[in-house]
Amino acid sequence: MQIYNTLTRKKEELVPMTAGHMGIYACGPTVYNYIHIGNARPICAFDVLRRYLKYRGYTVTYVQNFTDVDDKIIKKANEEGTTAAEIAKRYIAEYKTDAHGLNVMDADVHPTVTSCMDLIIDIVKKLVDSGHAYAAANGDVYFRTSSFPEYGKLSGQPIEELQAGARIDINDGKEEPLDFAVWKAAKPGEPYWESPWGKGRPGWHIECSAMSCHYLGETFDLHCGGQDLIFPHHENEIAQSEAANGCTFARYWLHNGFITVDNEKMSKSLGNFFTVRDIAKHFPYEVIRFFILNGHYRSPINFSDELMKACQNGLERIKNARKELNFYIKNVADTKMTAEEAAKEAELNGYKEQFEAAMDDDFNTADAVSAIYELVRFSNTEIKAGASKEFAEKIQDMLDHLCGVLGIAEVAEEEVSDEDVAKIEALISERTEAKKAKDFAKADAIRDELAAMGITIKDTRQGVQWFRG
């Protein structure tokens, strides 16, 4: 299994620290608003990473944090006349609503900054005691960037170039422009915690170092996040973590590419800034997830109505194939595979191999979706040809497994009351009798009556298939 490691800027064999286990830390949201389509990309992409590793037989410990104290949260609380804690609580719940809609599994651990304050203060103290950080006169504590010679190794920028582009405010108490806050002195009206340096709260970067090391160990397998986090967030995480612990922080770094909207950078000022909740009013959550997975996670993708509609059609094609299989298997005679079908098993297994080859090549979900499309075509052809029940079940099992890895095209049982089921089946039976009697006008009228009830019917050799929509 090959992945592109941002740290080395090349594809590498993914080798776990502990055989059969992967520890993954994914940077979560700062909870002051609904997540937007750009936020949804890493959430969905790294959910698939986790699913695929589990499919490949690994146990996975997946940690995703919530930043629940931050300048933006405090600003929102002040605007609404409430507390930062209340804002964070509200938008953690809203995040979970959107994440579950996108079929994203809950993390094994969802730590919050406020619940890990002792861990954060401990690592800051460690940095100060070792000389990697210093307290400024104003009560802030800064990481001494010059104490970490490898600073810049993730972003690939020499420290001299970074220093040349940095600025320093004479009032912030820094020794050097690149030094960054690991603890911030409290301002009037802000939430704060007691610390050896006075009342304050953590800097942004130190939070993830404390939480990831606590739940996964001082060195762990995979750290994930958006491309925009490479510098300064992840660069600073590496510096402070490795300075504090004296060992490699994360062994592999995965970063997803950006989403543009109608080929322009997403921006509130351009009016093309869309939350997932807004988009879900026009396209189901499952279509949003499918859209994201139709591009390789490292490549930029463009969001537009046309592309979303195309993804919706593609997803329906897969879902319809699964419905057809389910109906066929329930209604076909219990028959064993024929010799001809046995010969086709290699072709069937080839789609699985194609899917796995795509996913083993840096989790290429775009090519994995193509393999599923080809499997759907194969399935439709075999069902129309009158496949045996045993062969149809083999196709169904494979399609279910591969769709499950991507978390797409789930087919729920129709939510219809027993009374409605009885009425629908009675009408279908009446239509069948009308067709036998060659009363096609009546048969068409019954089809129209079912359509008015929101029921679509399809005539097959196994009987009449019906479903909502």
N, C-alpha and C positions, 0 to 999 in steps of 0.2 A: 504494500500500500504506500503510494507516494503522495506527499503533500508539499506545497510550496511554503517554505519557511521564510517569513519576512526577515528574520534575523540574519540568515545566510544568503538571502536573495537567490535561492535555487530550490528545486524540488529535491526532497530527501525521502529515504525510506522511513516510515513512521514506526519507531521501535519504542515500546513502552518501558518505563523505568522498572515496573514490576510486571512480570509475565502475566498476560491475560487481563490486565487492568489499565484503565486510562483515567487520569485525573484532569478535569477540564475546568478552567475558570473563564467565564464570559462576562464582560463588563455590561452591567444592566443600566436601566434608565435613571435619570435624575427625575424624581416624581413630583412635577409641578404642573403637568398638563397631560393631555392625551398624547399617545405616541403617534408619530407621523409615518408616512410610507417609508422614509429613509431608515427610521428606527426598526421598522418591521423586517427589513432585510437581514440584519445579523441575527435577529431573534429566530427567524425561520431557517436561515442557512445553517446555523450551528445546532439547531434542533435536529436537522437532518444528519449532520455530522455525528451527533450523539446516537441517533437511531441506527445509523449504518454501522458504527462500531459495535453496538449491541447485536445487530444482525450478524456481524462477523465473529461473534462469540466472546467479546470483551465484556467484563463488568465495567461500568462507567460511574464515576462520581462527578456529578455536574453541579457546579456552584455558580450562581448568578446573583449579584448583589442588587440592592436598591439603595441609591444615594438619597437619604431622607432628611438631610440637612445641608443647605446650600444657599448661596446668594439668591438664586432664582426662586427657590421655595419661600425664603423669607420675604422677598419682594411681593410675591403672590399673596402671601398671608397678610401683609400690610395693606395691600389693595383691597382685600376682602374683609378686613377687620377681624381676622381669626388668627389661629396659631399656625406655626410651621408644622407642628405635629399633625394638626387636623388636615392641612393641605396634603401632606405626605400620605397619610392614611387613606384619604379619598382617592388619590391618583395611583396608589398601589392597587387598590381594588379595581380601578378603571383599567389599569394595565392588564390585570389578570383576566378581565372580561375580554379584552382584545386578543390577548395571547391564547386564551382557550378557544376563541372564535377562529383563530388562525391554526388551530389544532397543534399548538405548541405544548409540549409536556412541561409540567412544573419541574423546576430544578430540584435536585436532591436536597439542596440547602439554598434558601433565599435570605442571606444575612442582610441586615440593615446597618447603616453607619451608627445610628444611635444605640443599637444593641451591642455594638463591638467597641465602645469607647475605651474601655480598659486596655484592650488589645492594641488600639491605635496609640494611646499614651505610652504604652510599654515600648513600642518600636521607635517612637520619637525619642524617648529617654535613651534607648540603646544608641541611637545615632548621635545624640548630644554627648553622651559619655565617651564615645569612641572618637569624637572630633569630626565626624562627618556632618554634623549639624551644629548650629549655634543660635543662641537667643539674642534677639535684637533688643534695643532699649525700649521699643514700643510694645514689647510683649509677644511679638511674632517670633516663630522659630523657623529658620531657613536651612535647607539642605545646602551644604558647601560643595557645589558642583566640581570644583577643582580637586576635591579629595578623591574623585572617582575618575581615573584616567580613561576609562572606556566609555565615558559619556558620549552619546551620539552613535553608538554602534548599531542600534536598531534602525534609526532613520538614515544611517549611512552618511551623516554629516559630521565632519571634523569639528571638534570643540572650538577651534579658532574661528571657523566660519559662523558657527552659532553665536559666538560672542560678538562678532562683528555686526550681526543683525539684531542683537538684543539692545534694549534700552533700560536705563535705571532711573528710578524716581528717587531724588535725594532725600525724600521723606520716608522711604520704606525700610531703611536700616540694613539693606543688603550690603554684603562685602563685594559681590560681583554681580553683573547684570543677569547671568544665567541661574543664579541661586533661586530656589523656589520654596514657597511656604509649605512646611509640613504641619505647622500649628499656627492658627490665626487668633490674635487677641480679640476678645469680644468687643463689639461696638455697642453703644447704648441701645437697648430695646431688642437685641438679638438673643437667641437662645445660646447658652454657654454651659461648659463643664469645667469643673475644677481640675487644675493640672499643676505640675511643679513650676510652670512658667506663668501661672495666673489663670484667670477665667478666659476661656476661649473655646474654639472648635477646630476640627482637623482641616488641613489643606485637602484639596480634592484628591491628589495622587496617592497620598499615604493610606487612604481608606482601603483601596484595593490591595495594596501590599499586605496590610494587616489581616484582611479577611481571607485572601487566597492562601497565605502561608499558614494561617490557623487551621483552615479546613482541609487543605491539600498537602501541607508540608512545605518546608523552606524551598525545596525544589519539586516541581511537578511537571506533568507532561505538556499540556496544551493551554495556551492563553489566546483568547479570541476577542475580536472587536472590529469596529469599523475602521476603515482606512484613515479617517480623520483623527483617530486616536493615537496613531503611531507617534506623532510628536505634537505636543510635549507629554501627553498622559502616559503612554506606555514606556517611552524613553525614561521618564522620571520614575516610574514604578521599578524598572530594572535597576536604575542607579541606587535608589534608596534601599531596595530589598537586598541587593547583592552587597552593598556597603554594610548593612546591618547584620547580615547572616554569614557573609564570607563564602557564599557558594552560588552556583547558577540558580537563577530565579525560575523562569519557565524555559523548557527545552525547545519548544516549537511555538511559533507565533503565526496565527492565521488572521488575515484582515480581508474583509469584504469590500468590494468596490462601491462607488456612489450610484445613486438613482437620480436621473434627470427627469424633468417633466416637460413633455413636448420639446425635447432636445435643449432645454434650458436648465440651468442650475436652479434647484428649488429654493425659493426665497419668498418671505412674506411680502416684501416690497413689490415683487412681480405679480403677486396674486396667484401664485401656482403652488402654494404650500398646503398640502392636504393631509389631514389626520386619517388614520386607519378607520376611525369611526365614521368620518365623512364619506370615505370611499365605500364603506360597507352599506351605506344607504342606497348605492347604485349597483354594486357588485357584491355577491356573497363573499364572506371571509375566505372560503375555500378557493375562490378564484384569485383573490389577492395572493394567497400562498402559492398557488400554481404559477401565477405570473412571476413571482420571485424566483421560483425554482427552474423556470424556463431559461434562465441565464446562468452561466458559470459564476460562482460566488465572487470571484476576483475581478470579473469584467464589469464595466459600467453597463447599466441597463436603463432604458428609457420608458417612462410611464406615459401612456396616452390612452384615450378611450378606445381607439382602434385596436391597440395591442391587448387591452383588457377583454374586449369582445372576442378577439381571436383566441385568447386563453380560455375564456368561458366556453367557447365552442369545442375546443380541444378537450377540456375537462369533461364536458358532457359526453363526448365520444367515448372516453374511457369508462365513465359511469354507466352509460348505456350498455357497453359490452359486459360489464359486471352484472347488470340487471338481467341481461339476456342469458348469461351463464347460470345465474341463480335459478331463474325460471325454468330453463331447459333441464337442469339437473333434478329439480323437484318433480318434473312431469314426464321425463323420458323413462322408458323401461330400464330395469337394472341389468345392463349388458356389460360384458367384458371387452377389453380392447381387441381390435382386430389386428391381424398381422401387418396390414398396411399402416395402421395407427402406431404400432410398435416401431415401425421403421421411421415414423415421423417424430418419435420421441427425441431423437438427437437434434432435430430442428427446433423443437420446443425448448430443450435445454440450452440451445444456442442463444436464445433471448436472455436467459438468466446470465449466461457467461458475458454477453454483450453489456448487460446492465452492470454487472460487477466490475468488468474492465473499466467502464466509464467512472464508476465510483472510486475504484482503486487509483485512478489517475487524478489525484487532487480533488476528489469529491465533485466530479463533473456531472451535476444534476441535469444539465441541458441534454447531454448525450444519454443519460439514464432515462429521461423522459422519452427520447426517441426510441429507445429499446422497448419501452412500454407500448408506444404507439404500434410498433411492429408486432408485438405480442397480441395486441388488440385486433389487428388485421388478421393474424393467424387464427385467433379465436373465432372471429366472425365467420371466416371461411369454413372452419371445421364444423361449427354449429349448423350452418346452412347445409353442409354436406351430410348431416345426420350422424354426428359423432356418437360413439358409445358413451354410456354414462361414466365408465371408468376413465376414459380419455378426457371427457369434459371436466371431470373432477380434478384431474392433473393440471389442466389448463387453469381452472379456477384457483387452485391452490397456489400456483405460481403467480398469477395476476394479483391475488390477494396479498401475497408476501411482498412483492415488489412495490405495489402501491403503498403498503404499510410502511416500508422503509422510508418513502418520501412523505408519508402522512397525507396522501391525496386520495380523491375519488372514493371517499367512504360512502357506502350505500346503506342508508338507514331504512329500517322497516317503515312501511307506509303507516302514517298516523291516521288511521281511519277507525271509527267506532264499529262495534259488532253490528249495530243496526244498519250503518251505511254499507258495510261489507255485504250484508244480506241483500240489500237493495241493489247494489252494483252487480252482484252475481246473478240476481234474478233477471235484471235487465240484459245482461250478457247472454243468459240462457234463452231469453225471449228473442234476442237478436239472432242467435244461432238457429232457432226454429224458423224464424222468418226467412233466413237465407236458404234453409233447406226447402222451404215452400216457394222459393224464388220470388218472395215479396221483398224486393230490394229497396223499395221506397220506405217500407217499415223499418228495415234493417238500418238504413241510413238515418232515419229519424231517431232511432234508439241511440245510435252513435253520437248524434248531435246532442241528445239529452244527457248522455254521459259526459260529453265535452263541457256542457254547461255546468256540470257538477265538478269540473276540474279534473276529470278522469280521461286519460288517454288509453286507447286499447290498440292491441296489435295481434293480428291473426298469425298463428304459427302452427306447425305440424303437431305440436304438443297441446294445442288448445289456444284459447284467447288469453293473452297477457295484458294486464292492466296496471296502471300506476298513476299517481298524481302528477300533474304538470303536462 
